[in-house]
Amino acid sequence: MAKHEIVMPQMGESITNGTITTWHKKAGDEIDLDEILLEISTDKVESEIPSPMKGRVWEILFPEGETVDVGIKIAVIEDDLSIAFDGSASSSDSAPAAAPAKEEAPAAAATPAPTAAPEADPSERRFYTPLVKAMAEEAGIALSELAHIKGSGAAGRVNKDDFINFKNNRGGATQAAAAPAAAAPSAPASTTLPTGGVAEVTATGQRIEVIPMDNMRRAIAKNMVDSKLTSPHVNSLDEIDMSMLVKFREGFKNEFKKQEGISLTYTHFILYALIQALREHPLVNSSVDGNNIIVKKDINIGCAVAVPGNGLVVPNIKSADSLNITGIARKVNELAMKARNKKLSMDDITGGTFTFTNVGSFGTLMATPVILQPQLGIFASGVIKKRPIVTADDAIAIKSMMYGTHTYDHRVIDGQLGGMFLNSVKHNLENMDPSSLF
């Protein structure tokens, strides 16, 4: 029997901290296995964190509203319920100790009582989760406006549904407030730029713009550098003839849209080809732990999604090898919608074993992406373009061609395996019978 530390969990590969929004238990309370202990928010997800064991909450080390780095201890659970809880452990929910009494000053030294300070802005007194703050920033809504929302969350907290309702119904209130605001004297022009940066002139007379990185961009920057320092990146590239798939998709996309209500894209075929290649070469679906190679038996393939104003997020299709192309299309659509609406769960963005990124969606011909740790590989597809190609019988034909890049960790995957995997993807795309995969 022992005390077990609960640490701030990793809420996604690019997340470095989380904000505690609600404790569902206090020190001394009993808790069951998988019972919700607390809720955590980042600027991408809000998640309920279950207890990993049955026991008693022994310590709570941070209060609600506190932002804590990943891996830091936030609570302690004692798994032996026979041990009496005496409340002596340090806990954020215990009352602070009384301050020692100050020695009274002589009457002659007494100073006049200070006048009451002006009341603080209500927005400064309320706590908003990182997700709500991010949504407000993206919508161009000041936090001072949020102070007037009656929250439906714990202790009147504003949650994402409250914010969405407010945003959808704020037009009338905004117009009503516009008239008195117009009468106010204009403030001096600000040096803050529309992007959030600050205009500066250097000593040499150069005009520059300084844009502070937000938490998400700092996390992405750190993770990209860490990945390059961890994994020796190697890139294998090949061109892939997508002509057959282009022809099939053109003839089937309308019927698929009518049946499923979603668009059929080349991403779905590429993901299917990657899954088959991972089956053929299971070592690519691995990670490194010290001197051990951990081969993952489940294929959980991540699909990078660009989120406007929030960089990149990589939700994962769990057990992707159990899905046909229709199942893959449904799951990709579901995860993309959740990502853009900031509704991804912690399960959605963790546990990936290999990643796919479609740089062709931006019109890019090819790319050499950065591996998402602790995975060993990532595949990038470029834009599909028609090009003249010399065929096997020395004829020249117009083909719909695409460049594919397999980026892999050379600690485990050498050039032979990296090339074989890429060749499998190429073969799968050029030779699949798409009509049999739905």
C-alpha positions in Angstrom: 0.0 0.0 0.0 1.4 3.4 -0.9 0.7 6.9 -1.9 0.6 7.6 -5.6 1.5 10.9 -7.3 -0.9 12.3 -9.9 0.9 14.6 -12.4 -0.4 17.1 -14.9 -1.0 14.9 -18.0 0.3 15.5 -21.5 -2.8 16.8 -23.3 -1.3 16.4 -26.8 2.1 16.4 -28.4 2.4 20.2 -28.7 0.9 21.0 -25.2 3.3 21.9 -22.4 0.9 22.8 -19.6 -2.7 22.7 -18.6 -5.1 24.7 -16.4 -7.0 23.1 -13.6 -10.6 24.2 -14.0 -12.4 22.0 -11.5 -11.5 19.6 -8.7 -14.3 17.0 -8.3 -12.8 15.8 -5.0 -11.1 17.5 -2.0 -8.4 16.2 0.3 -9.8 13.4 2.4 -12.5 12.2 0.0 -12.6 8.6 -1.2 -12.4 8.0 -5.0 -13.1 5.0 -7.1 -11.0 3.8 -10.1 -11.9 5.8 -13.2 -14.0 8.3 -11.2 -13.4 11.9 -12.3 -10.8 13.6 -10.2 -10.5 16.9 -11.9 -11.1 18.8 -15.2 -8.2 20.3 -17.2 -8.3 22.9 -20.0 -5.8 24.0 -22.6 -6.3 26.3 -25.6 -7.3 23.2 -27.7 -9.2 20.8 -25.4 -11.0 20.5 -22.2 -10.8 17.1 -20.6 -12.0 15.2 -17.5 -9.2 13.3 -15.8 -10.2 10.0 -14.1 -8.5 8.5 -11.1 -6.0 5.7 -12.0 -6.9 3.9 -8.8 -9.3 3.4 -5.9 -8.2 5.2 -2.7 -8.4 8.4 -0.8 -7.3 11.9 -2.1 -4.5 12.7 0.3 -3.2 16.0 -1.1 -4.3 18.6 -3.6 -1.3 20.7 -4.5 -2.8 23.4 -6.8 -6.0 25.4 -6.7 -8.6 25.7 -9.4 -7.5 28.3 -12.0 -3.8 27.4 -11.7 -1.8 26.6 -14.9 0.7 23.8 -14.3 3.5 22.4 -16.5 3.1 18.8 -17.8 4.7 16.2 -15.5 4.4 18.3 -12.3 2.7 16.6 -9.3 -0.7 18.1 -8.7 -2.3 15.6 -6.2 -1.6 12.5 -4.2 -3.9 9.5 -3.7 -3.4 6.9 -0.9 -4.6 3.5 -2.0 -5.0 2.1 1.5 -8.4 3.2 2.8 -7.7 1.8 6.3 -5.2 4.7 6.9 -7.0 7.5 8.8 -6.8 10.9 7.1 -5.8 13.5 9.6 -5.7 16.5 7.2 -2.1 17.3 8.1 -0.9 17.0 4.5 -0.4 20.3 2.6 -3.4 20.9 0.4 -4.5 23.8 -1.8 -8.1 23.5 -0.4 -7.1 24.0 3.2 -7.4 27.5 4.7 -4.3 29.6 4.8 -2.6 30.0 8.2 -3.4 33.2 10.0 -0.8 35.9 9.7 1.0 36.9 12.9 -0.5 39.9 14.6 1.4 43.2 14.0 2.5 45.3 16.8 0.2 48.3 17.3 1.7 51.6 16.3 1.4 54.6 18.7 -1.7 56.7 18.2 0.5 59.7 17.2 2.0 57.7 14.4 -1.4 56.7 13.0 -1.9 57.5 9.3 -5.2 58.4 7.7 -7.1 55.4 6.3 -6.5 55.1 2.6 -9.4 55.9 0.3 -11.0 52.9 -1.3 -9.4 51.8 -4.5 -11.5 51.9 -7.6 -13.3 48.6 -8.3 -11.3 46.3 -10.6 -12.5 45.4 -14.0 -14.8 42.4 -13.6 -12.9 40.6 -16.4 -9.8 40.7 -14.2 -11.5 38.9 -11.3 -13.1 36.1 -13.3 -11.3 33.0 -14.4 -11.6 31.9 -18.0 -10.2 28.6 -19.3 -7.5 28.7 -22.0 -10.0 27.2 -24.4 -12.5 30.1 -23.9 -9.7 32.7 -24.0 -8.4 31.2 -27.3 -12.0 31.2 -28.8 -12.5 34.8 -27.7 -9.2 35.9 -29.2 -10.0 34.1 -32.5 -13.4 35.8 -32.6 -11.9 39.3 -31.7 -14.0 39.5 -28.5 -12.4 41.2 -25.5 -12.4 39.5 -22.1 -14.2 42.5 -20.7 -17.2 41.5 -22.8 -17.1 38.0 -21.3 -17.6 39.4 -17.8 -21.2 40.0 -18.6 -21.9 36.3 -19.4 -23.7 34.2 -16.9 -21.7 31.0 -16.9 -23.4 27.6 -16.7 -20.2 25.8 -15.5 -19.0 25.1 -12.0 -19.2 28.2 -9.7 -20.7 30.2 -12.6 -17.7 29.5 -14.9 -18.0 30.4 -18.5 -17.6 27.3 -20.6 -17.3 26.9 -24.4 -21.1 26.5 -24.9 -21.7 29.7 -23.0 -19.2 31.5 -25.2 -20.6 30.1 -28.4 -24.2 31.2 -27.4 -22.8 34.6 -26.4 -20.9 35.0 -29.7 -24.0 34.0 -31.8 -26.2 36.5 -30.0 -23.9 39.4 -29.4 -24.7 41.4 -32.6 -27.6 43.4 -31.0 -25.8 44.2 -27.8 -22.7 45.3 -29.8 -24.8 47.7 -32.0 -26.5 49.1 -28.9 -23.2 49.9 -27.3 -21.7 51.4 -30.4 -23.5 54.8 -30.2 -22.2 55.9 -26.7 -18.8 54.5 -27.5 -18.6 56.7 -30.6 -19.1 59.8 -28.4 -16.0 59.1 -26.3 -12.8 61.1 -27.1 -10.5 59.2 -29.4 -7.4 57.7 -27.8 -3.9 58.3 -29.2 -2.9 55.9 -32.0 -1.5 52.7 -30.6 1.8 51.3 -31.7 0.3 47.8 -31.5 -0.1 46.3 -35.0 -3.2 44.3 -36.1 -1.2 41.1 -35.8 -0.6 41.7 -32.1 3.0 42.7 -32.7 4.7 46.1 -31.9 6.2 48.4 -34.5 9.8 49.3 -33.7 12.7 51.1 -35.4 16.1 49.6 -34.9 19.3 51.6 -34.3 20.2 51.2 -38.0 16.8 52.7 -39.0 15.2 49.5 -40.0 11.4 49.3 -39.4 10.5 45.9 -37.9 7.5 44.2 -36.2 7.9 42.2 -33.0 5.3 39.5 -32.6 5.5 37.6 -29.3 4.9 33.9 -29.6 1.8 32.6 -27.9 2.0 29.4 -25.8 1.0 27.1 -28.7 3.7 28.5 -31.0 6.3 28.3 -28.3 5.4 24.7 -27.6 5.5 23.8 -31.3 8.9 25.5 -31.7 10.3 23.6 -28.7 8.9 20.2 -29.9 10.3 20.7 -33.4 13.8 21.5 -32.0 13.6 18.6 -29.6 12.6 16.2 -32.4 15.6 17.3 -34.6 17.9 16.8 -31.6 16.4 13.4 -30.8 16.0 11.8 -34.2 18.5 11.8 -37.1 16.0 12.6 -39.9 16.3 10.9 -43.3 14.0 11.6 -46.2 13.2 9.2 -49.0 11.2 10.7 -51.9 9.4 9.1 -54.9 6.8 10.2 -57.5 3.5 8.3 -57.5 1.2 7.9 -60.4 -2.3 8.9 -59.1 -4.0 8.8 -62.5 -6.2 5.8 -61.7 -7.3 7.2 -58.4 -8.0 10.6 -59.9 -10.2 9.0 -62.6 -12.0 6.9 -60.0 -12.6 9.7 -57.6 -14.0 12.0 -60.3 -16.5 9.4 -61.3 -17.5 8.4 -57.7 -17.2 11.6 -55.6 -20.8 12.8 -56.2 -22.3 9.5 -55.3 -20.1 9.2 -52.2 -21.1 12.7 -51.1 -24.8 11.8 -51.6 -24.4 8.6 -49.6 -22.2 9.8 -46.7 -22.7 13.6 -46.6 -19.0 14.2 -46.7 -16.5 14.7 -49.5 -14.2 11.9 -50.8 -10.6 13.2 -50.9 -7.3 11.8 -51.9 -6.3 11.9 -48.2 -8.6 8.9 -47.6 -6.8 6.8 -50.3 -3.3 7.8 -49.1 -4.2 6.9 -45.5 -5.4 3.5 -46.6 -2.2 2.9 -48.6 -0.1 4.0 -45.5 -2.0 1.6 -43.2 -1.3 -1.3 -45.6 2.3 -0.4 -45.8 2.6 -0.2 -41.9 1.1 -3.7 -41.8 3.8 -4.9 -44.3 6.6 -3.2 -42.4 5.7 -3.2 -38.6 9.0 -1.8 -37.5 8.1 1.5 -39.0 5.1 1.5 -36.5 7.5 1.7 -33.5 9.1 4.0 -31.0 12.4 4.0 -29.0 12.6 3.6 -25.3 16.3 3.9 -24.2 18.0 0.9 -25.9 14.7 -0.8 -26.7 12.5 -0.7 -29.8 8.8 -0.7 -28.9 6.8 -2.2 -31.8 3.2 -1.0 -31.6 0.7 -3.7 -32.5 -2.1 -1.1 -33.0 -1.9 1.3 -36.0 -3.1 4.7 -34.7 -2.4 7.0 -37.6 -2.3 10.7 -37.0 -3.6 13.2 -39.6 -2.3 16.7 -39.4 -5.0 19.4 -39.4 -4.2 23.1 -39.8 -6.3 25.1 -37.3 -6.6 28.8 -38.3 -4.9 30.9 -35.7 -3.7 27.9 -33.7 -1.0 26.3 -35.7 -1.2 22.5 -36.2 -2.9 19.7 -34.3 -2.6 16.0 -35.0 -5.7 13.9 -34.0 -5.3 10.2 -34.3 -7.4 7.6 -36.1 -7.3 4.8 -33.5 -7.1 1.1 -34.8 -7.0 2.5 -38.3 -6.2 -0.9 -39.7 -9.7 -2.1 -38.9 -11.4 0.5 -41.2 -12.2 0.5 -44.9 -12.0 3.7 -46.9 -15.5 4.8 -45.9 -14.7 4.3 -42.2 -11.5 6.3 -42.7 -13.3 9.1 -44.5 -15.9 9.3 -41.7 -13.2 9.4 -39.0 -11.1 12.0 -40.8 -14.1 14.3 -41.1 -15.1 13.8 -37.5 -11.6 14.6 -36.2 -11.2 17.6 -38.5 -14.5 19.1 -37.4 -13.6 18.5 -33.7 -10.2 20.1 -34.2 -11.6 23.2 -35.9 -14.3 23.6 -33.2 -11.7 23.0 -30.4 -13.6 19.9 -29.2 -10.8 17.3 -29.4 -10.5 15.1 -26.4 -7.2 14.0 -24.8 -7.8 10.5 -26.3 -8.1 12.1 -29.8 -4.6 13.7 -29.7 -2.6 11.0 -27.8 -1.4 7.5 -28.7 -0.4 8.1 -32.3 2.0 5.6 -33.9 2.7 7.2 -37.3 1.7 10.6 -38.9 0.4 11.7 -42.3 0.5 15.3 -43.5 -1.0 16.5 -46.8 1.1 19.5 -47.8 -0.4 19.3 -51.3 -3.6 20.9 -49.9 -1.6 24.1 -49.7 -0.4 23.7 -53.3 3.1 22.5 -52.2 4.9 20.2 -54.5 6.8 18.3 -51.8 8.1 18.6 -48.3 10.5 17.1 -45.7 8.4 17.2 -42.5 9.6 16.9 -38.9 8.9 13.6 -37.0 6.3 13.8 -34.2 8.0 12.3 -31.2 8.1 9.6 -30.0 7.1 8.2 -33.4 9.7 7.0 -35.9 8.1 8.3 -39.2 5.9 10.7 -41.0 4.6 10.7 -44.6 4.0 13.9 -46.6 2.0 14.0 -49.9 2.5 16.8 -52.3 0.0 18.4 -54.8 -1.2 16.2 -57.6 -0.3 17.7 -61.0 -0.5 16.5 -64.6 2.9 15.9 -66.1 4.3 14.3 -69.3 5.7 10.9 -68.3 7.7 8.4 -70.3 5.8 5.0 -70.0 7.3 1.5 -69.9 6.9 1.2 -73.7 8.8 4.5 -74.2 5.7 6.4 -75.1 4.9 9.8 -73.6 1.6 10.1 -71.7 0.0 12.8 -69.5 -0.3 11.4 -66.0 -1.6 12.8 -62.7 1.6 12.6 -60.6 2.3 13.2 -56.9 5.5 13.4 -54.9 5.5 11.4 -51.6 8.1 11.8 -48.9 8.8 9.3 -46.2 10.7 10.9 -43.3 12.1 8.5 -40.8 14.3 8.1 -37.7 17.6 6.7 -38.8 18.3 5.3 -35.3 16.0 2.4 -36.1 15.0 2.7 -39.8 17.8 2.5 -42.2 17.7 3.5 -45.9 16.6 0.0 -47.0 13.6 -0.2 -44.8 12.7 3.5 -45.3 12.8 2.9 -49.1 10.9 -0.3 -48.9 8.1 1.4 -46.9 7.9 4.2 -49.4 7.8 1.7 -52.3 4.9 -0.1 -50.6 3.0 3.1 -50.3 3.6 3.8 -54.0 2.6 0.3 -55.1 -0.5 0.4 -52.9 -1.7 3.7 -54.5 -0.9 2.8 -58.1 -2.4 -0.7 -57.9 -5.3 -0.6 -55.5 -8.8 -1.5 -56.8 -10.7 1.5 -55.2 -14.1 0.2 -56.1 -13.6 -2.8 -53.8 -12.6 -0.7 -50.7 -16.0 0.8 -49.8 
